Amino acid sequence: MKKLLKTFKPFDYIFIILALTLSFIPNIWTIMAYNQPEEVDKYAVIRIDGQVVDEFPLTEDGEDFTKTYYPHDGQYNIVEVDGLNARIKEDNSPDQIGVMTGWITRPGQTAICLPHGLVIEIVGQTAEEDELVLPL
């Protein structure tokens, strides 16, 4: 070990310290990029075959409810809203992908029942800027 340390020159130590310091930049960048504004007005948007059929705000003191949608003959989707969260609670599709997605809570998240063409998407607007907030 001592033999190895003797082979290092003074600039080698500077280079090693600089390399270690620079290696933390991606971590810092990621933390800064995922910090979202505190106040975000969130909405759940329900689309069937690309057409918006329903939209409702997601708030902490909002009411909890379930609503049934019938996209096509013989198909149904039960959407549940619980304060700041939304999900596809039940449907009669064969694979149940939308149900297995579970609760969606952040802007940009979606729950999709592809056989029925139903999509729940959470969208958010900051109170200050009125621009769409999506995770990176």
N, C-alpha and C positions, 0 to 999 in steps of 0.2 A: 504494500500500500504506500509506504513512504517513497519507494522507487517511482511509483506512478505519479505521486504529487510533485516530485522533483522534475518530471518531464514537462509540467505545465509552465508556461510563461505568464507574466502578469496580464497580458492582453487575453489570454485564454480564460482567466477568471472573469474578466469583464464580459467576454463573449458568453460565457455560461450564465452569468447573472442576467444579462440582457435577454438571452433565449428563454430562461425561466420566466422572466417578467412578461415577455411577449406571449408566452403560452397561455396566460390567463385572459387575454383580450377576448377570445371567443366566448368565454364564460360571462364576462362582464357585458358583452354585446347581447347575448341571449337574455340575460336578466333584464336589461334595459328595454329590449324589444318586446318582451312579453308583459311589461307593466302597462296595464290599461288604465285609462282615466277612471277616477272614483265614481263619478256620476254618469251612468249610462242608462238611457231609456231603452229598454228591451221590448221587442215585440215578437210574437210567434206568428208566422205567416203560414197558412195552409194552402197548398196548391194541389189541384187535381188536373192531371194532363197539362200542366204548365199554366193553367188559369188560376189566379188568386180567388179562392172562394171564401176565405175567412182570415181575419187578422185581429189579434187581441194583445193588449199590453201585459207584460209580466212584471208584477210588482210584489214587494214583500207582503203588503197588506191586501193584495188582491184576492178575489174569491177563488176557491177551489171548485172545479167543475169537470164534468165529462160531457163530451158531445159526440154524437154518432154521425158519420159521413157515409153516404152511399155513392161511391164513384161510378159504378156501372151496375147493371142488373145482376142480382145474386151476390154482390160484393158489399162488405161493410168494413169500416174502420172506426174504432172507438178511441178518441183522443182525450187524454187526461191532462189537466193543467193544475199544478199545485204551487201557487205563489210565483216563484221565479223559474219554475221548471215546467217542461212539457214532455209528453211521450205518447207513443202509440201503445195504448193499453191492451188492445185486442183487435184482431182482424181474422178473416177467414182465408188468408192466403196460404199456400202449401208450405212455404219455407219459413215464415215467421221472422224474417230478417228485421223488419221494422219494429216488431215487439222486442226482439232480443237486443236492439240498440239501447233500450232503456231511456233514462231521463237525459234530456239535453238542456243545458243551462247557459252556455256562453254564446255570444254572437259568432256566427259562422258555422255552428254545429247544425247538423241535419239528421232527421230520421226519415227513412224512405221505405215505402211499401211499393216496390217496383211493379208487381203484377197488377196492382190497382191504380198505379200512377199517382199515388198520394205522397206528398213531400211536406214535412214540417221543417221550417227553417227558423232559427233565431237570428234576428237582425237587431242591431243596436245603433243608436245615434247619441253622440255626446251632447250634453246640454249646452256646452259652450260653442261648438263648431258646427253642429248639424251635419256631420259627415259619418259615413258608415264605418263602424269599428269591427274589424275582423282579425282573428289571430293570424300570425304569420305562419 
